Amino acid sequence: MFDLEVRVREWTDELRSRGAFRAEDIVELESHLRDEIDALRRLGLAPEEAFLVAEHRVGRPAALAA
């Protein structure tokens, strides 16, 4: 079963592991991700779908670090 909080934590952990971001950057990126997820959920997307679309829009950690 998909756990949104776990997946968001994994996403932010991956950002941290890249070493390319300050703590403030990670907080801001996570906020953008969560805002996007919330907006998509209000449109009726399931948590997993909302996360995947939000991740695509905000960026995957590897792409953001590049």
C-alpha atoms as an extended CHARMM CRD file, in Angstrom:
* protein
*
        66  EXT
         1         1  MET       CA              0.0000000000        0.0000000000        0.0000000000  PROA      1               0.0000000000
         2         2  PHE       CA              1.2550000000        3.4610000000       -0.9050000000  PROA      2               0.0000000000
         3         3  ASP       CA              2.2020000000        5.6750000000        2.0470000000  PROA      3               0.0000000000
         4         4  LEU       CA              2.4030000000        9.3090000000        0.9750000000  PROA      4               0.0000000000
         5         5  GLU       CA              4.3450000000       10.4780000000        4.0320000000  PROA      5               0.0000000000
         6         6  VAL       CA              6.9440000000        7.7500000000        3.6050000000  PROA      6               0.0000000000
         7         7  ARG       CA              7.3460000000        8.5840000000       -0.0750000000  PROA      7               0.0000000000
         8         8  VAL       CA              7.7550000000       12.3190000000        0.6080000000  PROA      8               0.0000000000
         9         9  ARG       CA             10.3380000000       11.4990000000        3.2910000000  PROA      9               0.0000000000
        10        10  GLU       CA             12.2200000000        9.2710000000        0.8340000000  PROA      10              0.0000000000
        11        11  TRP       CA             12.1610000000       12.0830000000       -1.7210000000  PROA      11              0.0000000000
        12        12  THR       CA             13.5970000000       14.6120000000        0.7530000000  PROA      12              0.0000000000
        13        13  ASP       CA             16.1370000000       12.0570000000        2.0270000000  PROA      13              0.0000000000
        14        14  GLU       CA             17.3420000000       11.5820000000       -1.5280000000  PROA      14              0.0000000000
        15        15  LEU       CA             17.7490000000       15.3520000000       -1.8910000000  PROA      15              0.0000000000
        16        16  ARG       CA             19.8280000000       15.4060000000        1.3050000000  PROA      16              0.0000000000
        17        17  SER       CA             21.9860000000       12.5140000000        0.1290000000  PROA      17              0.0000000000
        18        18  ARG       CA             22.9400000000       14.3910000000       -3.0400000000  PROA      18              0.0000000000
        19        19  GLY       CA             24.7720000000       17.0480000000       -1.0120000000  PROA      19              0.0000000000
        20        20  ALA       CA             23.8100000000       19.7570000000       -3.5070000000  PROA      20              0.0000000000
        21        21  PHE       CA             21.2160000000       21.5120000000       -1.3600000000  PROA      21              0.0000000000
        22        22  ARG       CA             21.1790000000       23.6310000000        1.7710000000  PROA      22              0.0000000000
        23        23  ALA       CA             18.6810000000       22.6710000000        4.4620000000  PROA      23              0.0000000000
        24        24  GLU       CA             16.5790000000       25.7230000000        3.5450000000  PROA      24              0.0000000000
        25        25  ASP       CA             16.4560000000       24.5910000000       -0.0860000000  PROA      25              0.0000000000
        26        26  ILE       CA             15.1780000000       21.1710000000        0.9070000000  PROA      26              0.0000000000
        27        27  VAL       CA             12.4690000000       22.6790000000        3.1140000000  PROA      27              0.0000000000
        28        28  GLU       CA             11.3680000000       24.9290000000        0.2550000000  PROA      28              0.0000000000
        29        29  LEU       CA             11.3730000000       22.1000000000       -2.3020000000  PROA      29              0.0000000000
        30        30  GLU       CA              9.3910000000       19.8640000000        0.0460000000  PROA      30              0.0000000000
        31        31  SER       CA              6.8860000000       22.6830000000        0.5240000000  PROA      31              0.0000000000
        32        32  HSD       CA              6.4710000000       23.0160000000       -3.2400000000  PROA      32              0.0000000000
        33        33  LEU       CA              6.0290000000       19.2550000000       -3.5600000000  PROA      33              0.0000000000
        34        34  ARG       CA              3.4070000000       19.1500000000       -0.7990000000  PROA      34              0.0000000000
        35        35  ASP       CA              1.5350000000       22.1540000000       -2.2350000000  PROA      35              0.0000000000
        36        36  GLU       CA              1.4160000000       20.4570000000       -5.6130000000  PROA      36              0.0000000000
        37        37  ILE       CA              0.2300000000       17.1860000000       -4.0570000000  PROA      37              0.0000000000
        38        38  ASP       CA             -2.5090000000       19.0160000000       -2.1410000000  PROA      38              0.0000000000
        39        39  ALA       CA             -3.7130000000       20.7850000000       -5.2790000000  PROA      39              0.0000000000
        40        40  LEU       CA             -3.8150000000       17.5170000000       -7.2050000000  PROA      40              0.0000000000
        41        41  ARG       CA             -5.6390000000       15.7390000000       -4.3730000000  PROA      41              0.0000000000
        42        42  ARG       CA             -8.2870000000       18.4900000000       -4.4380000000  PROA      42              0.0000000000
        43        43  LEU       CA             -8.7450000000       17.6880000000       -8.1230000000  PROA      43              0.0000000000
        44        44  GLY       CA             -9.5000000000       14.0900000000       -7.1870000000  PROA      44              0.0000000000
        45        45  LEU       CA             -6.2210000000       12.2830000000       -7.7590000000  PROA      45              0.0000000000
        46        46  ALA       CA             -5.3350000000        9.4150000000       -5.4610000000  PROA      46              0.0000000000
        47        47  PRO       CA             -2.3160000000        9.9730000000       -3.1890000000  PROA      47              0.0000000000
        48        48  GLU       CA              0.0580000000        7.9030000000       -5.3220000000  PROA      48              0.0000000000
        49        49  GLU       CA             -1.0360000000        9.5810000000       -8.5470000000  PROA      49              0.0000000000
        50        50  ALA       CA             -0.7670000000       13.0120000000       -6.9530000000  PROA      50              0.0000000000
        51        51  PHE       CA              2.7400000000       12.2700000000       -5.7180000000  PROA      51              0.0000000000
        52        52  LEU       CA              3.9280000000       11.0280000000       -9.1080000000  PROA      52              0.0000000000
        53        53  VAL       CA              2.5390000000       14.0530000000      -10.9530000000  PROA      53              0.0000000000
        54        54  ALA       CA              3.8670000000       16.4710000000       -8.3200000000  PROA      54              0.0000000000
        55        55  GLU       CA              7.3010000000       14.8350000000       -8.4180000000  PROA      55              0.0000000000
        56        56  HSD       CA              7.3250000000       15.1940000000      -12.1860000000  PROA      56              0.0000000000
        57        57  ARG       CA              6.3730000000       18.8790000000      -11.9480000000  PROA      57              0.0000000000
        58        58  VAL       CA              8.7210000000       19.8120000000       -9.0950000000  PROA      58              0.0000000000
        59        59  GLY       CA             11.5060000000       17.4910000000      -10.1880000000  PROA      59              0.0000000000
        60        60  ARG       CA             13.1150000000       14.2420000000       -9.2620000000  PROA      60              0.0000000000
        61        61  PRO       CA             16.0460000000       14.6160000000       -6.8560000000  PROA      61              0.0000000000
        62        62  ALA       CA             18.6480000000       13.5630000000       -9.4510000000  PROA      62              0.0000000000
        63        63  ALA       CA             17.3630000000       16.1290000000      -11.9470000000  PROA      63              0.0000000000
        64        64  LEU       CA             17.1810000000       18.8740000000       -9.3200000000  PROA      64              0.0000000000
        65        65  ALA       CA             20.7460000000       18.2000000000       -8.1970000000  PROA      65              0.0000000000
        66        66  ALA       CA             22.1100000000       18.3600000000      -11.7420000000  PROA      66              0.0000000000
